[in-house]
Amino acid sequence: MMCACSVDVLLTTYTLETKEEQRRRKYSLWIMYYTTLLQSIGGSIVITGMWPYLQQLDENVNKEWLGWVVAANPLGQLIFSPIIGWWCNRIDSVRVPSLFCLVLFIISNCWYGVLPAHGSNGVWLILAARFLVGVSSGSITACRTFVTQGTLLSERTQAISYLSLSQALGFVLGPVGQLVLKPLGSSGIPMIDDKLSLNMYTAVGWLTAALGLTNLILFHPKLFRESDIAVREAQMKAKLTQKNGGNLINDNNRWNNLRPDYTGLSVIVVTFFIVFFNFVLLETLGTPVSIDQFGWSHETAITNVGLTMIISSVVSTSIFFLIPRLAMKIDERILLVGFGIVPMIIGRLFFFPFSGDSPPMREFACISHETVYDNVTQAECVESGYHWDVVQHGCPASQTWCFEMPALSPLIVAIGYAICTLGFPFCIALTQTIFSKMIGPRPQGLWMGALTSISSLSRVIGPIFVTFIYTNYGTIVTSATATGLMIFTFVLLVIVYKRLIPLVDPSTTSVKA
């Protein structure tokens, strides 16, 4: 009697690795999760404190320069991620590229910690420092490559969910690190001739450099090992197919001859880009918008934005652990669209200003020994040896739209941010999972490098674009742009919904028993 049965079922009776090899592979996966977490922290820990740090380096700096500085990090990642992916494929190893990236990560973060010693040139050198941190974050490509090659197909969703969790958790924990260093203050502890101090901004560089050193140690050969379990699984399936009456194509060419659905892959790439673009909007504008719209001081904005991100990190963590379980019962495409994209669209609606008063305007005054002198010009204040400083935070007069638009509400914005937090983990984890499965069990270093570059491109364009739009056109245009892009993504995913399926080798889909 003949019956059709899955090769995957037959595969469970064969051993692809020993218990010891499995244990070492799992350890190596966790090292990759930690590496991704660290790189994400390195990219985001400066965000909430970047604006006041720039003003400390040069009081005449503007918000558009903030956009360029924030974009320098992902620009480095954009350029070098495909190179790191190619390098991984070329030498069939992820350890060496990862070590290179970590050494560069440590050096560039140390440089970030000594920028005040360069005086006003620091606002230019910070671009180079952040660019090099971005280059070092190309190691995320190595992490994604290892996860796609070092997991069985049945483990892939969970592993990529954990990798995405590490990345998202790093993005939200970074500002928490800045918050923890807040007690050092903006003046900090003098170190070298009063030109350099260990303050709440420079300490960020030293902290991340120290974390990078711990990560470097974890790549010791006794702790980390390469794995090609995905390739071995595919080869075993092919052998089982041949054994049970199927056709076996040459292992080296079988998957190369199968073309993935490039239309579906393109839509996933666009989705990945737009989701990260929306995240960058919150990441970049969180602190300056809080200062402008709510009249918060720099310290208050850093504290409140940081605490908000702590809460969101807890929520995101639970969701990332939940995704693999949901994926066992619900189609991953439904989870992506219904649980990811839709909440991010709804959440964005809360970032539109509703009725109410205009935001507070920033005001300056002459200050001496905590005494405020009214009716004194800036020139007269400086001539008198006093200090010209902000006495009321809010929108600068140069942003003329502030006089016409209602202010955002902290409570409404918090609700919108919470809803977006629910959707973001589904979007990030499932786009990467679907992308990997659509490519199939072939070397994915270059593919993952391209995907990393796409997220980097959104983080390059995003800060420059949103700071320009926000500064010149205000909150309505900024929110409308973000919401429109998410709706566009929803439409694309619905159109190609049936194409978003794993790449399957026809010779291994069923066998005769």
Number of C-alpha atoms within 10 A of each C-alpha: 4 7 8 10 13 15 20 17 9 14 14 9 8 11 10 16 12 9 10 9 13 16 12 18 22 17 15 22 24 18 18 28 23 19 29 28 23 27 28 23 25 31 21 26 25 22 23 29 23 20 23 18 20 24 15 19 20 16 11 9 14 13 18 18 19 24 23 19 27 30 27 27 27 33 25 24 32 27 19 23 32 22 19 29 29 21 18 25 17 11 11 14 18 24 21 15 20 26 19 15 25 28 16 20 28 24 18 25 25 21 19 25 24 19 23 22 16 14 13 16 13 20 22 15 16 23 20 19 23 27 22 25 29 31 25 30 33 32 31 29 33 32 25 29 25 26 27 30 23 25 24 20 20 9 13 21 26 21 25 26 24 23 28 27 26 24 25 24 25 24 26 25 27 27 28 25 21 25 21 13 17 19 11 16 13 17 14 17 14 12 10 10 8 11 13 20 22 21 19 23 28 25 23 24 24 21 19 24 25 14 18 23 14 12 20 18 12 17 19 12 10 8 13 20 19 17 22 18 20 23 20 17 20 21 18 19 22 24 18 21 22 16 13 14 12 18 16 17 14 10 14 10 10 16 20 13 10 14 11 18 15 12 12 22 21 12 21 23 20 20 25 24 22 22 25 20 26 24 20 23 21 14 22 25 21 18 27 26 20 24 25 22 22 20 20 20 19 17 17 14 21 26 20 16 19 24 17 17 24 18 14 20 21 13 15 23 17 13 20 26 15 14 21 22 12 13 16 10 8 12 10 24 20 15 19 23 22 16 18 26 26 19 20 29 22 17 23 23 16 21 24 20 19 14 10 11 12 17 21 20 19 16 14 15 20 25 18 14 7 8 9 17 14 10 9 13 14 16 10 13 17 13 10 11 11 16 17 20 13 14 14 16 20 23 27 14 12 9 15 14 17 23 15 11 18 19 22 24 19 12 10 17 18 16 15 20 20 19 20 24 23 22 26 24 28 27 23 24 28 27 26 22 20 23 24 26 19 21 22 23 24 18 22 24 30 22 20 27 28 22 24 28 24 23 22 28 21 25 31 25 18 27 28 22 20 28 23 17 18 21 22 15 16 20 24 16 15 21 21 14 15 22 21 13 16 22 15 13 23 19 12 16 21 12 11 14 15 10 15 21 18 16 19 16 16 10 17 20 16 17 21 15 12
